[in-house]
Amino acid sequence: MSYAVKKKPEDVLGTFNASIKKRPNETVESMLRRLKKSIQNEGILQELRKREYYVAPSLKARLKHQAAVRAIRRKMKKTQEKLY
């Protein structure tokens, strides 16, 4: 079994451009809310979690196959429930 190697945050982040500018009479809370939303829309956190650990190509393929099998089983279960 292969083990994942944890990467340093500076290796994982790369370059992203999520920035906001302060609007007149804007509170810090609303600025944080807008920043979080822009980070989420750009997919920075999702990318960070995805790249946090190295995943070998063989493991990627295995996980993709397992996800496909789960999706097929879920779909079959739904169609069988409709029959009854």
C-alpha positions as CSV (number, residue, x, y, z in Angstrom):
1,M,0.0,0.0,0.0
2,S,1.4,3.4,-0.9
3,Y,1.3,6.3,1.5
4,A,0.6,9.9,0.7
5,V,3.3,12.5,1.2
6,K,2.1,15.7,2.7
7,K,3.3,18.8,0.8
8,K,4.2,22.2,2.1
9,P,1.5,24.9,1.8
10,E,3.7,27.1,-0.5
11,D,4.2,24.1,-2.9
12,V,0.4,23.5,-3.0
13,L,-1.0,27.0,-3.4
14,G,0.6,28.0,-6.7
15,T,-0.8,31.3,-8.0
16,F,-4.4,32.4,-7.4
17,N,-5.8,35.8,-7.7
18,A,-8.6,36.2,-5.1
19,S,-8.7,39.8,-4.0
20,I,-11.3,42.3,-3.0
21,K,-11.3,46.1,-2.6
22,K,-12.9,47.9,0.3
23,R,-16.1,49.6,-0.5
24,P,-17.2,52.8,1.2
25,N,-18.7,52.2,4.6
26,E,-18.1,48.5,4.4
27,T,-17.5,46.5,7.6
28,V,-14.7,43.9,8.0
29,E,-17.2,41.1,8.4
30,S,-18.8,41.9,5.0
31,M,-15.3,42.1,3.4
32,L,-14.5,38.7,4.8
33,R,-17.7,37.3,3.5
34,R,-17.0,38.6,0.0
35,L,-13.4,37.3,0.2
36,K,-14.6,33.8,1.3
37,K,-17.2,33.8,-1.6
38,S,-14.5,34.8,-4.1
39,I,-12.2,32.1,-2.8
40,Q,-15.0,29.5,-3.1
41,N,-16.0,30.6,-6.6
42,E,-12.4,30.3,-7.8
43,G,-12.1,26.9,-6.2
44,I,-9.0,27.7,-4.3
45,L,-9.8,25.6,-1.2
46,Q,-11.0,22.7,-3.3
47,E,-7.7,22.8,-5.2
48,L,-5.7,23.1,-2.1
49,R,-7.4,20.0,-0.5
50,K,-6.9,18.1,-3.8
51,R,-3.2,18.9,-4.0
52,E,-2.4,18.6,-0.3
53,Y,-1.2,15.1,-0.7
54,Y,0.4,13.4,-3.7
55,V,-1.8,10.7,-5.1
56,A,-0.1,8.2,-7.4
57,P,-1.7,7.8,-10.9
58,S,-2.6,4.2,-10.1
59,L,-4.5,5.3,-7.0
60,K,-6.2,8.0,-8.9
61,A,-7.5,5.5,-11.4
62,R,-8.6,3.1,-8.7
63,L,-10.5,5.9,-6.9
64,K,-12.1,7.0,-10.1
65,H,-13.2,3.4,-10.8
66,Q,-14.6,3.0,-7.3
67,A,-16.6,6.2,-7.7
68,A,-18.0,5.0,-11.1
69,V,-19.1,1.7,-9.5
70,R,-20.8,3.5,-6.6
71,A,-22.6,5.8,-9.1
72,I,-23.8,2.8,-11.2
73,R,-25.0,1.0,-8.0
74,R,-26.8,4.1,-6.9
75,K,-28.5,4.4,-10.3
76,M,-29.5,0.8,-10.3
77,K,-31.0,1.0,-6.8
78,K,-33.1,4.0,-7.9
79,T,-34.4,2.2,-10.9
80,Q,-35.3,-0.8,-8.9
81,E,-37.1,1.3,-6.4
82,K,-39.2,2.8,-9.2
83,L,-40.3,-0.7,-10.3
84,Y,-41.8,-1.6,-6.9
